[in-house]
Amino acid sequence: FGSRTGTAPLVPLQVLWACPLSAGRRRQSSRQRSRRAMAEQKTAERKAISEAELAKHNTEKDCWICVHGLVLELKDDFLSEHPGGPDVITCLAGKDATDD
């Protein structure tokens, strides 16, 4: 990822595994269904993470969140670059943040 003119460089997110927590929770648009279908195609090579496992990663140094069925590991460099500060993200660490 390169830097954009006049802005800080983009920080890549690491997608860890598919998360079954948010499946079927609400009605989805065709765009969301398309994204979910693409994610499910890749799910075969990822392992499922339980809600209990996700909950263990709830600190600034070990921050995982689940968004739209994907578990993301948010590294320290991402947290420090977040415009709202790391607390905005770490309050959701170890949880499904799809609706937040």
DSSP file (Angstrom, degrees, kcal/mol; ACC not computed):
  #  RESIDUE AA STRUCTURE BP1 BP2  ACC     N-H-->O    O-->H-N    N-H-->O    O-->H-N    TCO  KAPPA ALPHA  PHI   PSI    X-CA   Y-CA   Z-CA
    1    1 A F              0   0    0      0, 0.0     2,-0.1     0, 0.0     0, 0.0   0.000 360.0 360.0 360.0 128.6    0.0    0.0    0.0
    2    2 A G        -     0   0    0      1,-0.1     8,-1.2     7,-0.1     2,-0.3  -0.317 360.0 -93.3 -94.8-178.4    1.4    3.3   -1.0
    3    3 A S        -     0   0    0      6,-0.2     2,-0.3    -2,-0.1     5,-0.1  -0.736  31.0-131.7 -98.8 150.4    0.7    6.7    0.4
    4    4 A R    >   -     0   0    0      4,-0.4     3,-1.9    -2,-0.3     2,-0.2  -0.655  41.4 -83.0 -94.1 154.5   -1.9    9.1   -1.0
    5    5 A T  T 3  S-     0   0    0      1,-0.3    -1,-0.1    -2,-0.3     3,-0.1  -0.377 112.2  -0.1 -61.3 124.1   -1.1   12.7   -1.7
    6    6 A G  T 3  S+     0   0    0      1,-0.2     2,-0.3    -2,-0.2    -1,-0.3   0.558 117.4  89.0  77.5   8.2   -1.4   14.8    1.5
    7    7 A T  S <  S-     0   0    0     -3,-1.9    -1,-0.2     1,-0.0    -3,-0.1  -0.884  82.6 -92.5-133.6 165.4   -2.5   11.9    3.7
    8    8 A A        -     0   0    0     -2,-0.3    -4,-0.4     1,-0.1     3,-0.1  -0.375  56.4 -88.7 -70.3 154.6   -0.8    9.2    5.9
    9    9 A P        -     0   0    0      0, 0.0    -6,-0.2     0, 0.0     2,-0.2  -0.307  46.8-102.7 -64.0 149.7   -0.1    5.9    4.3
   10   10 A L        -     0   0    0     -8,-1.2    68,-0.0    -3,-0.1    -3,-0.0  -0.485  29.4-141.4 -71.5 142.4   -2.8    3.2    4.4
   11   11 A V        -     0   0    0     -2,-0.2     2,-0.1    67,-0.1    -1,-0.0  -0.934  18.8-127.9-107.9 121.7   -2.2    0.5    6.9
   12   12 A P        -     0   0    0      0, 0.0     2,-0.3     0, 0.0    66,-0.1  -0.370  15.7-138.0 -70.3 146.3   -3.3   -3.0    5.8
   13   13 A L        -     0   0    0     61,-0.1     2,-0.7    -2,-0.1    61,-0.1  -0.770  12.3-132.7 -97.3 147.4   -5.6   -5.1    7.9
   14   14 A Q  E     -A   73   0A   0     59,-1.1    59,-2.5    -2,-0.3     2,-0.6  -0.903  11.8-149.6-104.4 116.3   -5.0   -8.7    8.3
   15   15 A V  E     +A   72   0A   0     -2,-0.7    57,-0.2    57,-0.2     3,-0.1  -0.747  18.4 179.7 -82.7 120.6   -8.0  -10.9    7.8
   16   16 A L  E     -     0   0A   0     55,-3.0     2,-0.3    -2,-0.6    31,-0.3   0.959  50.0 -28.9 -87.7 -62.8   -7.6  -13.9   10.1
   17   17 A W  E     -A   71   0A   0     54,-0.6    54,-3.3    29,-0.1    -1,-0.3  -0.961  64.7 -85.8-153.2 163.3  -10.6  -16.2    9.7
   18   18 A A  E     -A   70   0A   0     -2,-0.3    31,-1.2    29,-0.3    52,-0.3  -0.542  39.7-151.1 -73.4 143.7  -14.2  -16.3    8.8
   19   19 A C    >   -     0   0    0     50,-4.6     3,-0.6    -2,-0.2     4,-0.1  -0.976  11.3-158.3-122.5 122.5  -16.5  -15.7   11.8
   20   20 A P  G >   +     0   0    0      0, 0.0     3,-0.8     0, 0.0    -1,-0.1   0.430  69.9  97.9 -78.8   3.7  -19.9  -17.3   12.0
   21   21 A L  G 3  S+     0   0    0      1,-0.2    75,-0.1    28,-0.2    29,-0.0   0.864  85.9  36.5 -64.0 -40.3  -21.2  -14.7   14.5
   22   22 A S  G X  S+     0   0    0     -3,-0.6     3,-1.4     2,-0.1     4,-0.3   0.404  82.0 129.2 -98.9   4.8  -23.0  -12.3   12.2
   23   23 A A  T <  S-     0   0    0     -3,-0.8    46,-0.0     1,-0.3    45,-0.0  -0.381  82.4  -2.4 -63.5 128.8  -24.4  -14.8    9.7
   24   24 A G  T 3  S+     0   0    0      2,-0.2    -1,-0.3    -2,-0.1     3,-0.1   0.707  89.3 129.2  69.8  22.5  -28.2  -14.3    9.0
   25   25 A R  S <  S-     0   0    0     -3,-1.4     2,-0.3     1,-0.2    -2,-0.1   0.820  74.1  -4.0 -81.3 -30.4  -28.6  -11.5   11.5
   26   26 A R  S    S-     0   0    0     -4,-0.3    -1,-0.2     0, 0.0    -2,-0.2  -0.967  87.9 -71.6-155.4 169.1  -30.4   -9.0    9.2
   27   27 A R        -     0   0    0     -2,-0.3     2,-0.3    -3,-0.1    -2,-0.0  -0.419  50.9-149.8 -67.9 138.4  -31.5   -8.5    5.7
   28   28 A Q        -     0   0    0     -2,-0.1    -1,-0.1     1,-0.0     2,-0.0  -0.844   9.1-122.2-115.6 147.4  -28.7   -7.8    3.3
   29   29 A S     >  -     0   0    0     -2,-0.3     4,-2.5     1,-0.1     5,-0.2  -0.288  36.7-103.7 -73.9 168.1  -28.4   -5.8    0.1
   30   30 A S  H  > S+     0   0    0      1,-0.2     4,-2.3     2,-0.2     5,-0.1   0.853 124.2  54.2 -64.0 -32.7  -27.3   -7.5   -3.1
   31   31 A R  H  > S+     0   0    0      2,-0.2     4,-2.3     1,-0.2    -1,-0.2   0.919 109.4  46.8 -66.1 -43.0  -23.9   -5.9   -2.7
   32   32 A Q  H  > S+     0   0    0      2,-0.2     4,-2.6     1,-0.2    -2,-0.2   0.903 112.0  50.7 -64.9 -40.8  -23.6   -7.3    0.8
   33   33 A R  H  X S+     0   0    0     -4,-2.5     4,-2.6     2,-0.2    -2,-0.2   0.899 110.0  50.6 -63.0 -39.9  -24.7  -10.7   -0.4
   34   34 A S  H  X S+     0   0    0     -4,-2.3     4,-2.1     2,-0.2    -2,-0.2   0.916 111.8  46.8 -63.8 -43.5  -22.1  -10.5   -3.2
   35   35 A R  H  X S+     0   0    0     -4,-2.3     4,-2.3     1,-0.2    -2,-0.2   0.907 112.7  49.8 -64.3 -41.3  -19.3   -9.7   -0.7
   36   36 A R  H  X S+     0   0    0     -4,-2.6     4,-2.8     2,-0.2    -2,-0.2   0.902 109.0  52.2 -65.0 -40.2  -20.5  -12.5    1.6
   37   37 A A  H  X S+     0   0    0     -4,-2.6     4,-1.6     2,-0.2    -1,-0.2   0.905 110.3  48.2 -62.8 -40.7  -20.5  -15.0   -1.3
   38   38 A M  H  X S+     0   0    0     -4,-2.1     4,-1.1     2,-0.2    -1,-0.2   0.906 113.0  48.2 -65.1 -40.5  -16.9  -13.9   -2.2
   39   39 A A  H  X S+     0   0    0     -4,-2.3     4,-0.9     1,-0.2     3,-0.3   0.893 109.1  53.3 -66.0 -39.4  -15.9  -14.3    1.4
   40   40 A E  H  X S+     0   0    0     -4,-2.8     4,-0.6     1,-0.2    -1,-0.2   0.824 102.3  58.7 -67.6 -30.0  -17.5  -17.7    1.7
   41   41 A Q  H  < S+     0   0    0     -4,-1.6     3,-0.4     1,-0.2    -1,-0.2   0.868 111.6  41.5 -63.9 -34.6  -15.6  -18.9   -1.3
   42   42 A K  H >< S+     0   0    0     -4,-1.1     3,-1.4    -3,-0.3     4,-0.2   0.595  93.8  85.7 -86.2 -12.1  -12.4  -18.2    0.5
   43   43 A T  H >< S+     0   0    0     -4,-0.9     3,-2.1     1,-0.3   -25,-0.2   0.794  72.5  73.4 -61.3 -29.8  -13.7  -19.6    3.8
   44   44 A A  T 3< S+     0   0    0     -4,-0.6    -1,-0.3    -3,-0.4    -2,-0.1   0.822 100.0  45.2 -56.5 -31.2  -12.7  -23.1    2.9
   45   45 A E  T <  S+     0   0    0     -3,-1.4     2,-0.3    -4,-0.1    -1,-0.3   0.428 107.6  71.0 -93.5   2.2   -9.1  -22.1    3.5
   46   46 A R  S <  S-     0   0    0     -3,-2.1     2,-0.3    -4,-0.2   -29,-0.1  -0.837  78.8-125.6-113.9 153.3   -9.8  -20.3    6.8
   47   47 A K        -     0   0    0     -2,-0.3   -29,-0.3   -31,-0.3     2,-0.2  -0.739  28.3-108.1 -98.3 150.7  -10.8  -21.8   10.1
   48   48 A A        -     0   0    0     -2,-0.3     2,-0.5   -31,-0.1   -29,-0.2  -0.497  27.7-147.2 -74.1 141.8  -13.9  -20.8   12.0
   49   49 A I        -     0   0    0    -31,-1.2   -28,-0.2    -2,-0.2     2,-0.1  -0.944  12.2-135.9-112.0 129.2  -13.4  -18.7   15.1
   50   50 A S     >  -     0   0    0     -2,-0.5     4,-2.4     1,-0.1     5,-0.2  -0.370  23.5-112.8 -78.4 162.4  -15.8  -19.2   18.0
   51   51 A E  H  > S+     0   0    0      1,-0.2     4,-2.1     2,-0.2    -1,-0.1   0.857 119.3  55.0 -61.3 -35.7  -17.3  -16.3   20.0
   52   52 A A  H  > S+     0   0    0      2,-0.2     4,-0.8     1,-0.2    -1,-0.2   0.897 108.6  46.9 -65.9 -41.3  -15.3  -17.5   23.0
   53   53 A E  H >4 S+     0   0    0      1,-0.2     3,-0.8     2,-0.2     4,-0.5   0.919 111.5  50.9 -66.9 -43.2  -12.0  -17.4   21.0
   54   54 A L  H >< S+     0   0    0     -4,-2.4     3,-1.6     1,-0.2    10,-0.2   0.900 104.5  58.7 -58.5 -42.0  -12.8  -14.0   19.6
   55   55 A A  H 3< S+     0   0    0     -4,-2.1    -1,-0.2     1,-0.3    -2,-0.2   0.731  94.1  65.9 -63.0 -23.5  -13.5  -12.7   23.2
   56   56 A K  T << S+     0   0    0     -3,-0.8     2,-1.0    -4,-0.8    -1,-0.3   0.721  91.3  65.9 -70.5 -20.5  -10.0  -13.6   24.3
   57   57 A H    <   +     0   0    0     -3,-1.6     7,-2.0    -4,-0.5    37,-0.5  -0.596  64.5 125.1-104.6  70.9   -8.4  -11.0   22.0
   58   58 A N  B     +B   63   0A   0     -2,-1.0     2,-0.3     5,-0.2     5,-0.2  -0.030  42.4  89.3-124.7  29.3   -9.8   -7.9   23.6
   59   59 A T  S    S-     0   0    0      3,-1.6     3,-0.3    -3,-0.1    35,-0.1  -0.788  82.0-109.6-122.6 168.4   -6.8   -5.7   24.4
   60   60 A E  S    S+     0   0    0     -2,-0.3     3,-0.4     1,-0.2    19,-0.1   0.842 121.3  47.5 -64.6 -32.7   -4.9   -3.0   22.6
   61   61 A K  S    S+     0   0    0      1,-0.3    -1,-0.2    14,-0.1     2,-0.2   0.691 125.4  29.5 -81.0 -19.4   -1.9   -5.3   22.2
   62   62 A D  S    S+     0   0    0     -3,-0.3    -3,-1.6    13,-0.1     2,-0.6  -0.666  82.5 167.2-141.0  78.1   -4.0   -8.2   21.0
   63   63 A C  E     +BC  58  74A   0     11,-0.5    11,-2.9    -3,-0.4     2,-0.4  -0.866   4.9 165.0-110.6 111.9   -7.0   -6.7   19.2
   64   64 A W  E     + C   0  73A   0     -7,-2.0    30,-3.9    -2,-0.6    31,-0.5  -0.963   7.4 179.2-118.0 140.4   -9.4   -8.8   17.1
   65   65 A I  E     - C   0  72A   0      7,-2.1     7,-3.6    -2,-0.4     2,-0.5  -0.969  22.6-134.0-133.8 155.6  -12.8   -7.7   15.9
   66   66 A C  E     +dC  96  71A   0     29,-2.2    31,-2.8    -2,-0.3    32,-0.4  -0.944  24.9 176.1-109.3 126.6  -15.4   -9.4   13.7
   67   67 A V  E >  S- C   0  70A   0      3,-2.6     3,-1.6    -2,-0.5   -48,-0.1  -0.983  70.3 -19.0-133.7 120.8  -17.0   -7.4   10.9
   68   68 A H  T 3  S-     0   0    0     -2,-0.4     3,-0.1     1,-0.3    -1,-0.1   0.866 129.8 -47.4  50.6  42.7  -19.5   -8.9    8.5
   69   69 A G  T 3  S+     0   0    0      1,-0.2   -50,-4.6   -51,-0.1     2,-0.5   0.480 116.3 108.0  84.8   2.4  -18.3  -12.4    9.3
   70   70 A L  E <   -AC  18  67A   0     -3,-1.6    -3,-2.6   -52,-0.3     2,-0.5  -0.949  61.4-139.5-115.8 133.6  -14.6  -11.8    9.0
   71   71 A V  E     -AC  17  66A   0    -54,-3.3   -55,-3.0    -2,-0.5   -54,-0.6  -0.792  22.2-163.5 -89.4 125.8  -12.2  -11.7   12.0
   72   72 A L  E     -AC  15  65A   0     -7,-3.6    -7,-2.1    -2,-0.5     2,-0.7  -0.917  14.4-146.0-113.0 134.5   -9.7   -8.9   11.7
   73   73 A E  E     -AC  14  64A   0    -59,-2.5   -59,-1.1    -2,-0.4     2,-0.8  -0.896  16.9-156.0 -96.2 116.8   -6.5   -8.6   13.7
   74   74 A L  E     - C   0  63A   0    -11,-2.9   -11,-0.5    -2,-0.7   -61,-0.1  -0.836  11.7-150.8-100.0 108.2   -5.9   -4.9   14.2
   75   75 A K    >>  -     0   0    0     -2,-0.8     4,-2.2   -13,-0.1     3,-0.6  -0.217  28.2-101.7 -75.3 165.4   -2.2   -4.3   14.8
   76   76 A D  H 3> S+     0   0    0      1,-0.2     4,-2.5     2,-0.2     5,-0.2   0.839 120.1  57.0 -57.1 -38.5   -0.7   -1.5   16.9
   77   77 A D  H 3> S+     0   0    0      1,-0.2     4,-1.1     2,-0.2    -1,-0.2   0.869 108.3  47.4 -65.6 -34.9    0.2    0.6   13.8
   78   78 A F  H <> S+     0   0    0     -3,-0.6     4,-1.0     2,-0.2     3,-0.4   0.935 111.9  49.8 -67.9 -45.9   -3.4    0.5   12.6
   79   79 A L  H >< S+     0   0    0     -4,-2.2     3,-0.6     1,-0.2    -2,-0.2   0.895 110.0  50.2 -60.6 -40.8   -4.7    1.5   16.0
   80   80 A S  H 3< S+     0   0    0     -4,-2.5    -1,-0.2     1,-0.2    -2,-0.2   0.775 110.9  50.2 -70.8 -24.5   -2.3    4.4   16.3
   81   81 A E  H 3< S+     0   0    0     -4,-1.1    -1,-0.2    -3,-0.4    -2,-0.2   0.611  81.2 115.2 -86.0 -13.7   -3.3    5.7   12.8
   82   82 A H    X<  -     0   0    0     -4,-1.0     3,-1.9    -3,-0.6     6,-0.1  -0.371  67.8-136.3 -63.0 130.0   -7.0    5.6   13.5
   83   83 A P  T 3  S+     0   0    0      0, 0.0    -1,-0.2     0, 0.0    -4,-0.0   0.788 104.1  48.3 -59.7 -29.1   -8.4    9.2   13.4
   84   84 A G  T 3  S-     0   0    0      1,-0.2     4,-0.2     2,-0.0     3,-0.2   0.472 118.7-110.7 -89.0  -1.7  -10.5    8.6   16.6
   85   85 A G    X>  -     0   0    0     -3,-1.9     3,-0.9     1,-0.2     4,-0.6  -0.090  37.1 -70.6  90.6 165.1   -7.6    7.1   18.5
   86   86 A P  H >> S+     0   0    0      0, 0.0     4,-3.1     0, 0.0     3,-0.6   0.783 123.6  68.2 -66.2 -27.6   -7.1    3.5   19.6
   87   87 A D  H 3> S+     0   0    0      1,-0.2     4,-1.5     2,-0.2    -2,-0.1   0.823  91.5  61.3 -63.5 -30.6   -9.8    3.6   22.3
   88   88 A V  H <4 S+     0   0    0     -3,-0.9    -1,-0.2    -4,-0.2     4,-0.1   0.880 115.9  32.4 -62.2 -37.8  -12.5    3.9   19.6
   89   89 A I  H X< S+     0   0    0     -4,-0.6     3,-2.3    -3,-0.6     4,-0.4   0.900 113.8  57.3 -85.3 -46.0  -11.4    0.5   18.2
   90   90 A T  H >< S+     0   0    0     -4,-3.1     3,-0.8     1,-0.3    -2,-0.2   0.729  94.4  67.1 -66.0 -20.1  -10.3   -1.3   21.4
   91   91 A C  T 3< S+     0   0    0     -4,-1.5    -1,-0.3    -5,-0.2    -2,-0.1   0.714 107.1  43.0 -69.0 -16.5  -13.7   -0.8   23.0
   92   92 A L  T X  S+     0   0    0     -3,-2.3     3,-1.5    -4,-0.1    -1,-0.2   0.398  86.3 129.4-103.1  -0.9  -14.9   -3.2   20.3
   93   93 A A  T <  S+     0   0    0     -3,-0.8   -28,-0.2    -4,-0.4   -35,-0.2  -0.277  74.0  17.9 -60.2 137.4  -12.0   -5.6   20.7
   94   94 A G  T 3  S+     0   0    0    -30,-3.9     2,-0.3   -37,-0.5    -1,-0.3   0.617 112.9  93.8  79.1  13.5  -13.0   -9.2   21.1
   95   95 A K  S <  S-     0   0    0     -3,-1.5   -29,-2.2   -31,-0.5     2,-0.8  -0.824  85.8 -97.5-131.9 167.5  -16.6   -8.5   19.8
   96   96 A D  B     -d   66   0A   0     -2,-0.3     3,-0.3   -31,-0.2   -29,-0.2  -0.823  37.3-179.2 -84.4 113.4  -18.7   -8.6   16.7
   97   97 A A    >   +     0   0    0    -31,-2.8     3,-1.0    -2,-0.8   -30,-0.2   0.145  44.2 115.1-102.1  17.6  -18.6   -5.0   15.5
   98   98 A T  T 3  S+     0   0    0    -32,-0.4    -1,-0.2     1,-0.3   -31,-0.1   0.876  83.8  36.7 -56.9 -41.9  -20.8   -5.4   12.5
   99   99 A D  T 3         0   0    0     -3,-0.3    -1,-0.3     1,-0.2    -2,-0.1   0.453 360.0 360.0 -93.5  -0.9  -23.6   -3.2   13.8
  100  100 A D    <         0   0    0     -3,-1.0    -1,-0.2    -8,-0.0    -2,-0.2   0.433 360.0 360.0 -98.7 360.0  -21.3   -0.6   15.5
